[in-house]
Amino acid sequence: MHTKQLSQIAILLFALTLFTLPASAHNLWIETSPNAEVGQVQEAYIYLGEYAYGVREDVSTQDHQEMLGEISVFLIKPNGEVEELETTIGTNRFVAEFTPEQQGHYRLALNVTNAPVVDWREYDLGILKTNFFALATVSVGSPGQTELSAEPLAETNELIIQSTKTTSFQRQSPVRFQVMFNGKPLAEQEVNVGYKDQWFKTLYTDEEGRISVSLPWDGQYVIETVYTEDHSGTFEGDDYEAIRHTATLTIPPAE
């Protein structure tokens, strides 16, 4: 069988799996303009679904709100200060906003750790406590390329994917990222890079939790990873066998 045919079959099987899994198996990701101005309101949108497959659930429904529980969005300012932002619901997405007070790199960190326990034994995943994390970066002014510290993020998100340096994410050039859990690198961790029209690429981190990604097109990408923590417990009266952490990082369109 030809490689192209095998690839098409793999995509079809992935799509069938995607739409038979419960909605809470989807990911959350942040979309916002990568650039902002001092004193001007910057909006950020949080979506639930599968980015590469064009799936965006309507989070305004009661079922989805109960499925996710309370969501929190934090703003990490250039000086490392962390501020929690208010969120509202707009049609099929959550909305948060902030007004930059100085130039520099701002990071938006989504934290969803109050989702209820789910029974996914029929999908061979077990009884799980699900947590969701997401990250996006906004540059204000022309702050230039700098190293990004993971310390402020470790205060808000257990599982993170972040670029090792602030960058314009120039296409074709490899961009380097690091995956960390509780402040420590995750080695040999599976990472999926998603683009529109059902395109995705699977990569694995090195011993330091790092990966390099080439971005062939100018549009937005969403990088995602899932880490299952072998830790049982009880949440809101329900027992679980493990904790399923999902994290995403949004790479904005090239400008």
C-alpha positions in Angstrom: 0.0 0.0 0.0 1.4 3.4 -0.9 2.5 5.9 1.8 -0.1 8.4 0.7 -2.9 5.9 1.1 -1.6 4.9 4.6 -1.5 8.6 5.6 -5.1 9.1 4.4 -6.2 6.0 6.4 -4.4 7.2 9.5 -6.1 10.6 9.3 -9.5 9.0 8.8 -9.0 6.7 11.8 -7.9 9.7 13.9 -11.0 11.6 12.8 -13.3 8.7 13.7 -11.7 8.5 17.1 -12.0 12.2 17.6 -15.7 12.3 17.1 -16.5 9.2 19.2 -14.6 10.5 22.2 -16.6 12.7 24.7 -16.4 16.5 24.2 -14.3 16.8 27.4 -11.5 14.9 25.6 -11.0 18.1 23.5 -8.4 20.7 24.2 -8.6 24.4 25.3 -6.5 27.0 23.5 -6.1 30.8 23.5 -6.4 33.0 20.5 -5.2 36.7 20.6 -3.3 39.1 18.5 0.4 38.6 19.1 1.0 42.4 19.3 -0.6 45.1 21.5 -0.1 48.7 22.4 0.4 50.4 25.8 -2.9 51.8 27.0 -5.1 49.8 24.5 -7.4 47.0 25.5 -6.2 43.6 24.3 -8.8 40.8 24.0 -8.1 37.1 24.3 -10.5 34.2 23.3 -10.5 30.7 24.8 -11.9 27.9 22.6 -12.8 24.3 23.4 -12.5 21.7 20.7 -9.9 20.4 18.2 -8.1 23.2 16.3 -6.7 21.2 13.4 -10.2 19.8 12.7 -12.1 23.0 12.9 -14.1 21.9 15.9 -15.1 24.6 18.3 -17.7 23.7 21.0 -20.3 26.1 22.2 -19.1 26.8 25.8 -22.2 28.8 26.6 -24.2 25.7 27.1 -24.8 24.4 30.7 -23.4 21.0 29.8 -20.0 22.5 28.8 -19.9 24.8 31.8 -20.5 21.9 34.1 -18.0 19.8 32.2 -15.2 22.4 32.7 -16.1 23.9 36.0 -14.5 27.3 36.9 -11.9 28.6 34.5 -9.1 30.9 35.4 -7.0 33.1 33.2 -3.8 34.7 34.5 -1.7 37.5 33.0 2.1 37.2 33.5 3.5 40.7 33.1 7.0 41.5 31.8 8.3 42.0 35.4 7.0 38.6 36.4 3.9 39.9 38.3 0.9 37.6 38.0 -2.6 39.0 37.8 -5.9 37.0 37.4 -8.2 38.3 34.7 -12.0 38.3 34.7 -13.6 36.1 32.0 -16.9 36.2 30.3 -18.7 34.0 27.9 -19.3 35.1 24.3 -21.2 32.8 22.0 -18.8 29.8 21.6 -15.8 31.1 23.5 -14.6 32.5 26.8 -13.3 36.1 26.6 -10.7 37.8 28.8 -9.0 41.2 28.3 -6.2 43.4 29.7 -4.7 46.8 29.1 -0.8 46.8 28.9 0.8 49.4 31.1 4.4 49.0 29.8 6.3 47.5 26.9 7.5 43.9 27.0 6.3 40.4 26.6 3.0 39.4 28.3 1.9 35.8 28.7 -1.7 34.6 29.1 -2.0 31.4 31.1 -5.3 29.4 31.3 -5.9 27.1 34.2 -8.8 24.7 34.5 -8.4 22.4 37.4 -12.0 22.2 38.8 -13.4 19.9 36.0 -15.3 16.9 37.5 -14.1 13.3 37.5 -14.9 11.5 34.2 -15.4 7.8 33.6 -13.7 7.0 30.3 -13.3 3.2 30.8 -15.2 2.6 27.6 -12.4 4.5 25.8 -9.7 2.5 27.7 -8.6 5.6 29.5 -10.0 4.8 33.0 -11.6 7.0 35.6 -9.8 10.4 35.4 -9.5 13.8 36.9 -9.0 16.1 34.0 -7.1 19.4 34.0 -6.6 21.8 31.2 -3.8 24.4 30.7 -3.1 26.8 27.8 -0.6 29.6 27.0 -0.2 32.4 24.5 2.3 35.3 24.3 1.6 39.0 23.5 4.4 41.5 22.6 3.9 45.2 23.5 6.1 47.7 21.7 9.3 46.3 20.3 10.9 44.5 23.3 13.2 42.3 21.2 14.1 38.7 21.7 14.7 37.6 25.3 14.8 34.4 27.4 11.5 33.5 29.0 11.5 32.3 32.6 9.2 29.4 33.4 9.0 30.3 37.1 5.9 32.5 36.9 4.1 29.9 34.8 4.9 27.2 37.4 2.8 29.2 39.9 -0.3 29.0 37.6 0.0 25.9 35.4 1.3 22.4 36.3 1.8 21.4 32.7 3.2 23.9 30.2 4.6 24.2 26.7 6.5 27.4 26.1 9.0 28.8 23.6 12.5 29.0 25.1 12.9 32.5 23.7 10.5 35.2 22.6 10.5 35.1 18.8 8.6 36.3 15.8 8.0 32.6 14.9 9.4 33.1 11.4 8.2 30.4 9.1 10.5 27.6 7.9 13.0 28.4 10.6 12.9 25.9 13.5 11.4 27.3 16.7 12.3 25.7 20.0 10.0 24.8 22.8 10.1 23.1 26.1 7.5 20.9 27.9 7.5 21.0 31.7 5.5 19.5 34.5 5.6 21.0 38.0 8.7 23.0 36.9 10.6 20.0 35.6 11.3 19.0 32.0 9.3 16.1 30.5 11.6 13.8 28.4 10.2 11.7 25.6 6.9 13.4 25.9 4.6 13.2 22.8 3.7 16.6 21.4 1.3 17.3 18.5 1.6 20.4 16.3 -1.8 21.2 14.7 -2.7 23.4 11.7 -6.0 24.0 10.0 -7.5 21.5 7.4 -6.6 18.4 9.5 -2.8 18.8 9.3 -0.8 17.8 12.3 2.7 16.5 13.1 3.7 14.4 16.1 7.1 15.0 17.8 8.8 13.8 21.0 10.8 15.9 23.4 14.5 15.3 24.2 16.0 14.6 27.6 15.5 18.3 28.5 11.9 18.4 27.4 12.8 20.4 24.3 11.5 20.1 20.7 12.2 22.0 17.5 9.4 22.8 15.1 9.5 24.1 11.5 6.4 26.0 10.6 5.8 25.6 6.8 2.8 28.0 6.5 1.9 31.5 7.7 -1.3 30.8 9.6 -1.9 29.9 13.3 -0.7 26.7 14.9 -1.7 25.1 18.2 0.8 22.8 19.9 -0.7 20.4 22.4 0.4 17.6 24.8 -1.3 15.3 27.2 0.4 13.9 30.3 -1.3 11.4 32.5 -0.1 11.5 36.1 -0.3 8.1 37.8 -1.9 9.4 41.0 -5.2 8.3 42.4 -7.4 10.4 44.7 -10.8 11.9 45.3 -12.3 15.1 43.9 -15.6 16.5 45.1 -16.6 13.1 46.5 -15.7 11.1 43.3 -12.7 8.7 43.2 -10.3 8.8 40.3 -7.5 6.5 39.1 -5.2 9.1 37.5 -5.0 12.8 36.5 -5.1 13.7 32.8 -3.3 17.0 32.2 -3.7 18.7 28.8 -1.7 21.7 27.7 -1.6 23.9 24.6 0.5 26.7 23.2 -0.8 28.9 20.5 1.6 30.1 17.8 0.1 33.2 16.1 -0.1 33.8 12.4 3.0 35.3 10.7 2.7 39.1 10.2 
